[in-house]
Amino acid sequence: MADPAALDDLKRFDTPTICNALEIVRGHRFTSGFTRRTFVTARPELPAIVGYARTAAIRCSTPYEPADRRRMQLGYYEYLDAGPRPSVAVIQDVDGQPGLGAFWGEVNTTVHWGMGCVGTVTNGSIRDLDAMQPGFQCLAGSLSPSHAWVQVVEFARPVDVFGMVVRDGDLVHADRHGAVVFREEELEKLPAAIDLMARRERVILDAARTPGFGFAQMRDALAAMEHVK
């Protein structure tokens, strides 16, 4: 288990900052492990969310047997409650038309919040924007007024949300820009990487804000940035 204070500290930073810092931690840029589409954000004003992934797949278009739905529903909630906290629910809508029905609204945001879940990342839909748990963040593919035949069909297995593949227990950082997944062993290296990145960027930004800035100053700033360690 990661240090809760270390996870909490990452909420101060936006997700693009975390992506840039992960490049330093990994020693290279990367083209996977983050979302690739724009989300509907329920609470743009909230800080970033960070937590352990709890994964599930849902379907909304197919009628269900009430007993089967309840069995899967209870199994999912038991799984959610038993996992490490804070958690982030990463939910893949596997319908041919994702978002037909909303899994997320007043009830599920409140239930999840009560079980230590701080938000969700989903390609599905959300509703009840004004009635959601106020601290719970939803990044969703769309809005829908109905829940249709929404049901959990699998949980605790890998899911793919807008190109971001997430496994149970992965760490997820997300805000209105999108989400990125990373490993627990990378967590302790992120603060130093964020500091290094900020000091390198400051060289460029300070130069660009200086009167008379032009190509020569940009060239010199880029050279100076390389020496920041």
C-alpha positions as CSV (number, residue, x, y, z in Angstrom):
1,M,0.0,0.0,0.0
2,A,1.2,3.5,-0.9
3,D,1.6,6.2,1.6
4,P,-1.8,7.9,1.8
5,A,-0.1,11.3,2.2
6,A,1.8,10.7,-1.1
7,L,-1.4,10.0,-2.9
8,D,-3.1,13.0,-1.4
9,D,-0.2,15.3,-2.4
10,L,-0.7,14.4,-6.1
11,K,-4.1,16.1,-6.0
12,R,-2.3,19.4,-6.1
13,F,-1.1,18.7,-9.7
14,D,-3.1,18.5,-12.9
15,T,-3.0,15.3,-14.9
16,P,-0.8,16.8,-17.7
17,T,1.8,17.5,-15.0
18,I,1.7,13.9,-13.9
19,C,2.1,12.7,-17.5
20,N,5.1,14.9,-18.0
21,A,6.6,13.7,-14.7
22,L,6.1,10.1,-15.6
23,E,8.2,10.7,-18.8
24,I,11.0,11.7,-16.5
25,V,10.5,8.7,-14.2
26,R,10.4,6.3,-17.1
27,G,13.1,7.9,-19.0
28,H,11.1,8.3,-22.2
29,R,7.9,9.6,-23.7
30,F,5.0,7.2,-24.1
31,T,1.9,6.8,-26.2
32,S,-0.3,4.5,-24.1
33,G,-1.6,4.4,-20.6
34,F,-3.7,7.6,-20.8
35,T,-7.1,8.5,-22.2
36,R,-7.4,9.8,-25.8
37,R,-10.8,11.5,-26.0
38,T,-12.5,14.4,-24.4
39,F,-14.7,13.7,-21.4
40,V,-17.8,15.3,-20.0
41,T,-16.6,16.4,-16.6
42,A,-19.3,16.6,-13.9
43,R,-17.3,18.9,-11.5
44,P,-14.6,20.8,-13.5
45,E,-13.9,22.9,-10.4
46,L,-12.8,19.9,-8.3
47,P,-9.1,19.1,-7.8
48,A,-7.6,16.0,-9.5
49,I,-8.5,12.6,-8.2
50,V,-6.0,9.9,-7.5
51,G,-6.5,6.4,-6.2
52,Y,-6.4,2.6,-6.8
53,A,-8.4,1.4,-9.8
54,R,-11.5,-0.7,-9.2
55,T,-12.5,-2.0,-12.6
56,A,-15.8,-3.1,-14.0
57,A,-17.7,-3.6,-17.3
58,I,-21.3,-2.5,-17.7
59,R,-24.0,-3.0,-20.4
60,C,-27.2,-0.9,-20.8
61,S,-29.0,-2.2,-23.9
62,T,-29.8,-5.8,-22.9
63,P,-32.7,-6.7,-20.5
64,Y,-31.6,-8.7,-17.5
65,E,-33.0,-11.2,-15.0
66,P,-33.5,-9.2,-11.7
67,A,-31.8,-12.0,-9.7
68,D,-28.7,-12.0,-12.0
69,R,-28.4,-8.3,-11.9
70,R,-28.7,-8.2,-8.1
71,R,-26.0,-10.9,-7.7
72,M,-23.6,-9.0,-9.9
73,Q,-24.5,-5.7,-8.3
74,L,-23.7,-7.0,-4.8
75,G,-20.6,-8.7,-6.0
76,Y,-19.3,-5.5,-7.4
77,Y,-20.1,-3.5,-4.3
78,E,-18.4,-6.1,-2.1
79,Y,-15.3,-5.9,-4.4
80,L,-15.4,-2.1,-4.2
81,D,-15.6,-2.0,-0.5
82,A,-12.9,-4.6,0.1
83,G,-10.2,-2.8,-2.0
84,P,-7.6,-0.2,-1.0
85,R,-8.6,3.4,-0.5
86,P,-8.9,5.9,-2.0
87,S,-10.2,4.2,-5.1
88,V,-11.2,5.4,-8.6
89,A,-13.9,3.4,-10.4
90,V,-12.8,2.7,-14.0
91,I,-15.9,1.5,-15.8
92,Q,-16.0,0.3,-19.4
93,D,-19.4,0.4,-21.1
94,V,-19.1,-2.6,-23.5
95,D,-22.3,-1.9,-25.4
96,G,-22.2,-1.2,-29.1
97,Q,-23.6,2.2,-28.2
98,P,-21.7,3.2,-25.0
99,G,-23.7,5.6,-22.9
100,L,-27.2,4.5,-23.8
101,G,-27.9,4.3,-20.1
102,A,-26.2,6.0,-17.2
103,F,-24.6,4.0,-14.4
104,W,-23.6,7.2,-12.6
105,G,-26.1,9.6,-10.9
106,E,-27.2,10.6,-7.4
107,V,-27.3,7.1,-6.0
108,N,-24.1,5.6,-7.3
109,T,-21.9,8.6,-6.7
110,T,-23.2,8.7,-3.1
111,V,-22.7,4.9,-2.6
112,H,-19.2,4.9,-4.0
113,W,-18.2,8.0,-2.0
114,G,-19.3,6.2,1.1
115,M,-17.1,3.3,0.2
116,G,-14.0,5.4,-0.2
117,C,-14.2,5.9,-4.0
118,V,-13.4,9.5,-5.0
119,G,-14.5,9.4,-8.6
120,T,-14.9,7.5,-11.9
121,V,-13.4,7.4,-15.4
122,T,-15.8,5.9,-17.9
123,N,-16.7,5.8,-21.6
124,G,-20.3,5.5,-20.5
125,S,-22.7,8.2,-19.5
126,I,-23.7,10.1,-16.4
127,R,-26.9,11.9,-15.2
128,D,-28.2,13.8,-12.1
129,L,-25.5,16.4,-12.4
130,D,-27.0,18.7,-9.8
131,A,-27.8,15.8,-7.4
132,M,-24.4,13.9,-7.4
133,Q,-22.3,13.6,-4.3
134,P,-20.6,17.0,-4.3
135,G,-17.0,15.7,-3.8
136,F,-17.2,12.9,-6.3
137,Q,-15.7,13.5,-9.7
138,C,-17.1,11.9,-12.9
139,L,-15.2,11.9,-16.2
140,A,-17.7,10.3,-18.7
141,G,-18.1,9.8,-22.4
142,S,-21.6,11.4,-22.5
143,L,-24.8,12.4,-20.7
144,S,-28.0,10.4,-20.7
145,P,-31.3,11.1,-18.9
146,S,-32.1,7.3,-18.5
147,H,-30.3,4.4,-16.8
148,A,-31.9,2.0,-19.4
149,W,-31.0,-1.6,-18.6
150,V,-27.7,-0.7,-16.9
151,Q,-26.0,-3.6,-15.2
152,V,-22.6,-4.7,-14.1
153,V,-21.5,-7.7,-16.2
154,E,-17.9,-8.2,-15.0
155,F,-15.6,-6.7,-12.4
156,A,-12.0,-6.9,-11.3
157,R,-10.7,-7.5,-14.8
158,P,-8.8,-5.3,-17.2
159,V,-10.8,-2.6,-18.9
160,D,-10.2,-0.1,-21.8
161,V,-11.6,3.4,-21.4
162,F,-10.8,5.6,-24.4
163,G,-7.5,3.9,-25.1
164,M,-6.4,3.7,-21.4
165,V,-6.1,0.1,-20.4
166,V,-6.4,-0.3,-16.6
167,R,-6.1,-3.3,-14.3
168,D,-7.4,-3.8,-10.9
169,G,-5.1,-2.1,-8.4
170,D,-3.4,0.2,-10.8
171,L,-3.0,3.8,-9.7
172,V,-5.0,6.4,-11.6
173,H,-4.7,10.2,-11.7
174,A,-7.5,12.1,-13.4
175,D,-8.9,15.6,-13.9
176,R,-10.8,17.5,-16.6
177,H,-8.0,16.9,-19.1
178,G,-8.4,13.1,-18.8
179,A,-6.7,10.3,-16.9
180,V,-3.3,8.4,-16.8
181,V,-2.5,5.1,-15.1
182,F,0.8,4.4,-13.3
183,R,2.4,1.9,-11.0
184,E,2.8,2.0,-7.3
185,E,6.6,1.8,-7.5
186,E,6.6,5.0,-9.7
187,L,4.7,7.0,-7.0
188,E,7.7,7.7,-4.8
189,K,9.7,9.0,-7.7
190,L,7.0,11.5,-8.9
191,P,7.7,14.4,-6.5
192,A,11.3,14.7,-7.5
193,A,10.3,14.4,-11.2
194,I,7.7,17.1,-10.8
195,D,10.3,19.4,-9.2
196,L,12.8,18.8,-11.9
197,M,10.3,19.4,-14.7
198,A,9.1,22.6,-13.0
199,R,12.7,23.9,-12.7
200,R,13.4,23.1,-16.4
201,E,10.2,24.7,-17.6
202,R,11.0,27.8,-15.5
203,V,14.1,28.5,-17.6
204,I,12.0,28.7,-20.7
205,L,9.1,30.6,-19.1
206,D,11.3,33.2,-17.5
207,A,13.1,33.8,-20.8
208,A,9.8,34.0,-22.8
209,R,8.5,36.6,-20.3
210,T,11.6,38.9,-20.6
211,P,11.3,42.0,-22.8
212,G,13.1,41.5,-26.1
213,F,12.6,37.8,-26.2
214,G,13.3,36.2,-29.6
215,F,15.0,33.3,-31.3
216,A,18.4,33.9,-29.8
217,Q,17.0,33.9,-26.3
218,M,15.0,30.8,-26.9
219,R,18.0,29.0,-28.2
220,D,20.0,30.0,-25.1
221,A,17.2,29.0,-22.8
222,L,16.9,25.6,-24.4
223,A,20.6,25.0,-23.9
224,A,20.4,26.2,-20.3
225,M,17.5,24.0,-19.6
226,E,19.5,20.9,-20.5
227,H,21.9,21.6,-17.6
228,V,19.1,21.7,-15.0
229,K,19.5,18.5,-12.9
